């Protein structure tokens, strides 16, 4: 299995976990759960989606913005790492 295939499977697994979290919110509403429980479930989904976004942005930086043929002035390794660190600061992973 290639690196790209492993990354794809990892991302799909995250999406499936998020789907499960959203389904838990739906079940909580159907069961008329307390608002506090529902808010905790929603906060969990929010964090998971934010983490997924961070992974996708990092992937884009590492594998797409470094292609000098596609992007004149592409990022060198140091700039790439600096940008990834900034992303990690603002996007929960």
Rosetta blueprint (number, residue, H / E / L):
1 X L
2 X L
3 X H
4 X H
5 X H
6 X H
7 X H
8 X H
9 X H
10 X H
11 X H
12 X H
13 X H
14 X H
15 X H
16 X H
17 X H
18 X H
19 X H
20 X H
21 X H
22 X H
23 X H
24 X H
25 X H
26 X H
27 X H
28 X H
29 X H
30 X H
31 X L
32 X L
33 X L
34 X L
35 X H
36 X H
37 X H
38 X H
39 X H
40 X H
41 X H
42 X H
43 X H
44 X H
45 X H
46 X H
47 X H
48 X H
49 X H
50 X H
51 X H
52 X H
53 X H
54 X H
55 X H
56 X H
57 X H
58 X H
59 X H
60 X H
61 X H
62 X H
63 X H
64 X L
65 X L
66 X L
67 X L
68 X L
69 X L
70 X L
71 X L
72 X L
73 X L
74 X L
75 X L
76 X L
77 X H
78 X H
79 X H
80 X H
81 X H
82 X H
83 X H
84 X H
85 X H
86 X H
87 X H
88 X H
89 X H
90 X H
91 X L
92 X L
93 X L
